[in-house]
Amino acid sequence: MKFYMPTRLYIDNKAVRDHGAELAALGSRAFIVTGSSSAKNGSLSDVKNALETQGVKYDIFDETEANPSVEQIMIMRDRAVKFGADFVIGIGGGSPLDAAKAAALMAANPDKTGDVLYQKCELRHLPVAAVPTTAGTGSEVTQYSILTRHEKHTKKSISHAVFPVLALDDPGYLQTLPHKTVIDTAVDTLAHLIESRLSKNHAGSIFTAEKGLELWGGCKYKIRDNKLDEQTFLQLMYASVLGGMSIAQTSTSLPHGLSYKLTYELGVAHGRACGMYLGGYVDNYPDKSLAETTVKRLGFNTTAQFKAFLTELLNEKPLDKAFALENARGLMQNKDKLKNHGFELDEEKLLEMENMYIK
């Protein structure tokens, strides 16, 4: 068994305010990567106050795309270098956090082009701090940075591991999220937990994944019925962190691999796109005993019951069969996702996993 997570993590209702000195201690000039929502939930204000209290200068990039592209990372890099940033802070959902990691890598290597993001080589990066405002990606405790690659019409993780050195998780920031966003991000967490637990590399993530599944299962009906309270948001934050810790050990698997085409070509939110394949994935998983044990930790008796709940929760329209077939064929070329699954696959089996949403 191997487990590695170098991130210093705090989860509490005043995480940034209580640990602002540790945030400011990362450098003297911070480049902040965020989106417009951080100004609404108070997270950006908290970070600015923490930096100003300690005399740390900062520059704010608040135009992060929903699915940041390599091209936008290079714009961030140029801004960070011009400012003289010596550390990067990501504030927001998975997109700003992932973008902050990639920007920190490129800012430390200003002589490199964007191609180096996908080249296996040794590169330094600026220190990164993460302040998540959704409970979904767990990016604050993973090494991954998923970017849009327009030349390939898909999303893909960069080839470099960039763990944040500090993560400040305040569940209070979740309270301003629209219900649909809560569902989308919570389902992303669910995909991380399930894909990690069913991965052939699961030895290092069993305990984090199983505890995360129990926490998620404990608030599943509150998520569905929009009966969210402080305790629910705290549970979701813990589950998201445990999901991130889990995939940091195993990486993701087939539902994530199938999701990227939906996000890139149809604009489906990332977590929702993963969820559209998650029910079929579990219900068709070859090791029936492990699949049943996994959904029981969520409070379901069978994989069919889990699949029905997820279908109701997402309430998505079906996909065109030709699109699904093309997607399955594309995944058959994704060796990284296939190797994590650990079983022989073909197009027909992948279509069975997709059949929840094929008309």
URQUI-V461919 format. One line per field, one symbol per residue. ss: DSSP state (2 for helix, 1 for strand, 0 for the rest). phi: phi as a letter, one per 30 degrees, with the letter a starting at -180 (. if undefined). psi: psi as a letter, one per 20 degrees, with the letter a starting at -180 (. if undefined). Layout:
ss=???
phi=???
psi=???
//
This chain:
ss=00000001111000222202222200001111100002222022222222222000111110000000122222222222222000111111022222222222222000000222220000000011111100000022200001111222011110000000011110222222002222222222222222222000022202222222222222022222200002222222222222222222220002222222222222000222222222222220000222222222000000222222222222000010222222222220002222222000002222222222210
phi=.bbbadddbbbadbedddbdddddddlcbccccabdddddcjdddddedddddcicdbbccccdddbeceddedddeddddddidcabbcbkddddddddddddddddbddccdedeccdadbdbdebcbbdbbcadiddbbcdbcbdcddchacadddbdbdddbbcccdddddcddeddededdddeedddddddcddcdedbeddddddddddddbdddddchccbeddddddddddddddedddccicbdedddddddddccideeddddddcddddddcddddddddddddddjcdbddddddddddddhcddcdddddddddddddccdddddddibdbbeddddddcdebcc
psi=ppppojpppporilgghhkhhhghiiaiopoppaahhhhhiiggggggggghhjkpqqppokkpqhnprhghhhggggggghhkpjrppppbahghgghgghhhghhimiiqrihihkporpqrqqqpqpnqjrnfhjhijriqopqpnhijlaqqqrjqonpqhppoooihhiiiqqghhggghhhggggggghghjqikigijgggggghgggghijhhhggjlmpaghghgghggggghgghgihhhrrbghghhhhhggghijpqggggghiigghgghjphnhghgghghhhijqhrhhggggghggghlqqqqphhggghgghghiinhghhhhgjqpqrhghhhhhiihkp.
//
